């Protein structure tokens, strides 16, 4: 999978800097658009995963589902951070400012704060079951904000560009060469997204297993000492 990611990333960079034409108005800064859009779109996938896995965890109380939710939030925080950074770089030459309290940007920042809050709750709780339950509740409630992010441009007045991909995007909104550039970049970043979630899930599962073994060993040692 790492080889596929490397190939896709290489193809994406080739299209972005060699094949895709430079925008006459925005200049070279427009090329970050091909990175920003996939990052922003994929930042809305973790809330769906968190909502589903958190609901399943509350029903089954299986640590595996909690590990997937935890990993999804970590990756979501990474992708929203990168999307906010690349978006600010794009906004500076386009709007003349690094940041503006546009509805799309504001709801996206709230999503970032939800991810951060989720991880902070996990870090302050020592009991595994309580940590997982509280995190699941925060994850379920916070996931609703992802819908507001996507619909922000439809619900409120915004200076953010119209959607170029997705169910509400206009047909033929992009030039074919630009569509190809976004598609390849999206595939490359999607592969990285999937790989990172799988890797973090396995890591959290292994960590939980080690913690469980450590607890059992501590209990055994304490029982031997008491005897």
C-alpha positions as CSV (number, residue, x, y, z in Angstrom):
1,X,0.0,0.0,0.0
2,X,2.9,2.3,0.7
3,X,4.2,1.7,-2.8
4,X,0.7,2.6,-4.2
5,X,0.7,5.8,-2.1
6,X,4.2,6.7,-3.4
7,X,3.1,6.1,-7.1
8,X,-0.1,8.1,-6.6
9,X,1.7,11.0,-4.9
10,X,4.3,11.1,-7.6
11,X,1.6,11.1,-10.3
12,X,-0.3,13.8,-8.5
13,X,2.7,16.1,-8.1
14,X,3.5,15.6,-11.8
15,X,0.0,16.7,-12.8
16,X,-0.1,19.6,-10.4
17,X,3.2,21.2,-11.4
18,X,3.7,20.0,-15.0
19,X,0.4,19.2,-16.7
20,X,-2.4,21.3,-15.1
21,X,-2.4,24.9,-16.5
22,X,-1.7,27.9,-14.2
23,X,-4.7,30.0,-13.4
24,X,-4.4,33.4,-15.1
25,X,-5.8,35.3,-12.0
26,X,-4.4,33.4,-9.1
27,X,-1.1,32.3,-10.5
28,X,1.0,29.6,-8.9
29,X,-0.8,29.8,-5.6
30,X,-3.8,28.1,-7.3
31,X,-1.9,24.9,-7.4
32,X,-2.4,24.3,-3.7
33,X,-6.1,23.9,-4.6
34,X,-5.3,20.3,-5.7
35,X,-4.1,19.5,-2.3
36,X,-6.5,21.5,-0.3
37,X,-9.7,20.2,-1.8
38,X,-9.0,16.5,-1.2
39,X,-7.8,17.3,2.4
40,X,-11.0,19.3,3.1
41,X,-13.3,16.6,1.6
42,X,-11.6,13.7,3.4
43,X,-11.7,15.7,6.7
44,X,-15.5,15.1,6.6
45,X,-15.1,11.3,6.4
46,X,-13.9,10.7,10.0
47,X,-17.1,12.1,11.6
48,X,-19.1,9.5,9.7
49,X,-16.7,6.7,11.0
50,X,-16.7,8.1,14.5
51,X,-20.5,8.3,14.6
52,X,-20.9,4.7,13.4
53,X,-18.2,3.1,15.4
54,X,-19.1,5.1,18.6
55,X,-22.7,3.9,18.3
56,X,-21.6,0.3,17.9
57,X,-19.2,0.6,20.8
58,X,-22.0,1.9,23.1
59,X,-24.0,-1.2,22.2
60,X,-21.3,-3.9,22.1
61,X,-18.6,-2.3,24.4
62,X,-15.9,-3.8,22.2
63,X,-12.5,-2.1,22.4
64,X,-11.9,-2.6,18.7
65,X,-14.7,-0.2,17.8
66,X,-13.3,2.4,20.2
67,X,-9.9,2.0,18.6
68,X,-11.3,2.7,15.2
69,X,-13.1,5.8,16.5
70,X,-10.0,7.0,18.2
71,X,-7.9,6.5,15.1
72,X,-10.4,8.2,12.9
73,X,-10.4,11.3,15.2
74,X,-6.6,11.4,15.1
75,X,-6.5,11.3,11.3
76,X,-9.4,13.7,11.2
77,X,-7.5,16.2,13.3
78,X,-4.4,15.9,11.1
79,X,-6.4,16.4,7.9
80,X,-8.4,19.3,9.2
81,X,-5.2,21.0,10.4
82,X,-3.6,20.6,6.9
83,X,-6.8,21.7,5.2
84,X,-6.9,24.9,7.4
85,X,-3.3,25.6,6.7
86,X,-3.5,25.0,2.9
87,X,-6.8,27.0,2.8
88,X,-5.2,29.9,4.5
89,X,-2.3,29.8,2.0
90,X,-4.8,29.8,-0.8
91,X,-6.9,32.6,0.8
92,X,-4.1,35.1,1.2
93,X,-3.5,35.9,-2.4
94,X,-7.2,35.3,-3.3
95,X,-9.1,37.2,-0.5
96,X,-6.2,39.3,0.8
97,X,-6.4,37.8,4.3
98,X,-5.1,34.6,5.9
99,X,-8.4,34.1,7.7
100,X,-12.0,35.4,7.7
101,X,-15.0,34.3,9.7
102,X,-16.7,32.9,6.8
103,X,-19.5,30.3,7.7
104,X,-17.6,27.5,5.9
105,X,-14.3,28.3,7.6
106,X,-16.0,28.8,11.0
107,X,-17.8,25.5,10.9
108,X,-14.7,23.8,9.7
109,X,-12.7,25.3,12.7
110,X,-15.4,24.0,15.0
111,X,-14.9,20.6,13.5
112,X,-11.2,20.9,14.3
113,X,-12.0,21.9,17.9
114,X,-14.4,18.9,18.2
115,X,-11.6,16.6,17.2
116,X,-9.2,18.3,19.7
117,X,-11.8,18.1,22.5
118,X,-12.3,14.4,21.8
119,X,-8.6,13.7,22.2
120,X,-8.3,15.9,25.3
121,X,-11.2,13.9,27.0
122,X,-9.3,10.7,26.3
123,X,-6.1,12.1,27.7
124,X,-7.7,13.1,31.0
125,X,-9.5,9.9,31.7
126,X,-7.6,7.0,33.2
127,X,-10.4,4.4,33.4
128,X,-10.5,2.7,30.0
129,X,-14.2,2.0,29.9
130,X,-15.2,5.5,31.1
131,X,-12.8,7.0,28.7
132,X,-14.3,5.1,25.8
133,X,-17.9,5.9,26.8
134,X,-17.3,9.6,27.2
135,X,-15.3,9.7,24.0
136,X,-18.1,7.9,22.2
137,X,-20.7,10.4,23.4
138,X,-18.5,13.4,22.4
139,X,-17.8,11.7,19.0
140,X,-21.5,11.2,18.3
141,X,-22.6,14.7,19.2
142,X,-19.6,16.3,17.5
143,X,-20.1,14.4,14.3
144,X,-23.2,16.3,13.6
145,X,-21.1,19.4,12.9
146,X,-19.7,17.8,9.7
147,X,-23.1,18.1,8.1
148,X,-23.1,21.9,8.9
149,X,-19.6,22.2,7.3
150,X,-20.8,20.7,4.0
151,X,-24.1,22.6,3.9
152,X,-22.6,25.9,5.2
153,X,-22.4,27.5,1.7
154,X,-26.1,26.5,1.1
155,X,-27.4,27.7,4.4
156,X,-25.5,31.0,4.8
157,X,-24.0,33.7,2.6
158,X,-20.4,32.9,2.1
159,X,-17.4,34.1,0.0
160,X,-16.1,30.6,-0.2
161,X,-16.1,29.2,-3.8
162,X,-19.0,27.0,-4.9
163,X,-18.6,23.3,-4.5
164,X,-16.7,21.7,-7.4
165,X,-17.1,18.1,-6.3
166,X,-19.8,16.3,-4.4
167,X,-23.6,15.8,-4.7
168,X,-24.4,19.5,-4.6
169,X,-21.6,20.6,-7.1
170,X,-22.6,22.0,-10.4
171,X,-22.2,19.8,-13.5
172,X,-19.0,20.5,-15.5
173,X,-17.9,23.0,-12.9
174,X,-14.2,22.2,-13.7
175,X,-12.0,22.0,-16.7
176,X,-11.2,18.3,-17.6
177,X,-7.5,18.8,-16.9
178,X,-8.3,20.3,-13.5
179,X,-10.7,17.4,-12.8
180,X,-7.9,14.9,-13.6
181,X,-5.5,16.7,-11.3
182,X,-8.0,16.7,-8.4
183,X,-9.0,13.1,-9.0
184,X,-5.4,11.8,-8.9
185,X,-4.6,13.9,-5.9
186,X,-7.8,12.7,-4.2
187,X,-6.8,9.0,-4.8
188,X,-3.3,9.6,-3.5
189,X,-4.5,11.3,-0.3
190,X,-7.3,8.8,0.1
191,X,-4.8,6.0,0.1
192,X,-2.8,7.8,2.7
193,X,-6.0,8.4,4.7
194,X,-6.9,4.7,4.7
195,X,-3.4,3.5,5.5
196,X,-3.0,5.9,8.4
197,X,-6.3,4.9,10.0
198,X,-5.5,1.2,9.7
199,X,-2.0,1.8,11.1
200,X,-3.3,3.8,14.1
201,X,-6.1,1.3,14.8
202,X,-3.6,-1.6,15.0
203,X,-1.4,0.5,17.2
204,X,-4.2,1.4,19.6
205,X,-5.4,-2.2,19.7
206,X,-1.9,-3.4,20.5
207,X,-1.6,-0.7,23.2
208,X,-4.9,-1.7,24.8
209,X,-3.8,-5.4,24.8
210,X,-0.5,-4.5,26.5
211,X,-2.3,-2.4,29.0
212,X,-4.7,-5.2,29.8
213,X,-1.7,-7.6,30.3
214,X,0.1,-5.1,32.5
215,X,-3.0,-4.8,34.7
216,X,-3.3,-8.5,35.0
217,X,0.4,-8.8,36.0
218,X,0.0,-6.0,38.5
219,X,-3.0,-7.8,40.1
220,X,-1.0,-11.0,40.2
221,X,1.9,-9.4,41.8
222,X,-0.3,-7.7,44.4
223,X,-2.0,-10.9,45.2
224,X,1.3,-12.7,45.7
225,X,2.6,-9.9,47.9
226,X,-0.5,-10.0,50.1
227,X,0.0,-13.8,50.5
